[in-house]
Every structure is written in structure tokens, then in C-alpha cells.
Amino acid sequence: MAEKLPSTEQLLTAQDVTNTVRRLAFQILERHPTLEVVFVGIHTRGVVLANRVAAVLSSEGAASQWVQMGTLDISFHRDDLDQLKDLPVIESTDIPFDLAGANVILFDDVIFTGRTIRSAIDCLMDFGRPARIELAVLVDRGNRELPIQPDYRGLIRETRPTDYVKLKFSETDGEDGLYLSDRKEAAK
């Protein structure tokens, strides 16, 4: 009997990802025309997303200088470490600026339950008390367990809790694209 392959649907092509990143950049620029904000990306793909949005803003002449960038590893702030089969890979957290009183835009690739963002906010608070934290995500897939909503969304796609959503960036995965499959099938 042939092995059943997971059915995968491509939701965004490489060009769609580029367009969606541009849309996020302009949403941010509309709310913050002077770009008096700092960007903090959650490892791994949130960092890539923050860098791409900053590059769009820079190329459009919206930023007279590069937006200040930071990276955040939330591994030690997760609430599910005891449930993971494999421990997460530890990345570096680098916040090279003072967060006290700053307007922070936190970047993540996909928002689902809200638990990653809660962990990221806990981690950020270890570095100071920002004036405001806003959230930018490329994909909002619904199904929140916590009352956390993004301020900036590239794509809203309601999914089932059993779905598996995979955002790929060329910097980390060798290609750009957004894919949807059934979690049970993807795990096989």
C-alpha cells in the first residue's frame, strides 16, 4: 500500500510574500510616519520579517536611517517546555538600545494561540518598560487562547487547530512561500 502524502496547499507564492511584507511596512508607516519606533524580531522568522520590513521602509526613503533593530529568543520564557519532544535551539537575544519609554514593534511570522507573544512580552520586560508594544505578523491564523491581537497583519487566514501553517523565507528555508497542511498528516 502506498504511503499517503500530506496534502499541502500553497497560500502565498514568493511574490505574494514580498507584497505582503510591503503591505506591513506601509501599515506601520501610516501609523508611525516619523518612524520613532524600534523593531524587535522573535527568532527565527520574526527576525527575518523585521529585517525585511525595515529594508522596505529604507528603500522607500521612509527612514532617513535604518530603524533600530533587536532580536529576541523566548526559549526560557515558554510555558510548554515540559511538553516538547525536542528542546528549542537557543538563539541570541540582542537588544542594543534602551527599551524604557520606547515604542516597540514586535515581529513574529505567524500568530496562532498567542502564547509565543505572551512569552515575548515577558522576555521584553526583562530589558525595561517600553512606552508601548505593538505586534506585527505576516499571518494571523486565528484560534487564540489568550487575548492577544496583532496591530499589523499581512494576511488573515482562519485555520483549524489541527492545521499546520508553515511560512518559509529564503534566508532560513531557501525559498519564500506560505503553506497549509493538516497537522496530523504533516507529522507522519
URKADA-V942038 format. One line per field, one symbol per residue. burial: 1 if it has 24 or more other ideal C-beta (glycine too) atoms within 12 Angstrom, else 0. A space follows every 10 residues. Layout:
burial = ???
//
This chain:
burial = 0000000000 1100001101 1111101110 0100101111 1111111111 1111111000 0110001111 1111101100 0000000000 0010100010 0111111111 1111111111 1011001001 0011111111 1100000101 1111101010 0011111110 0000011111 10000000
//
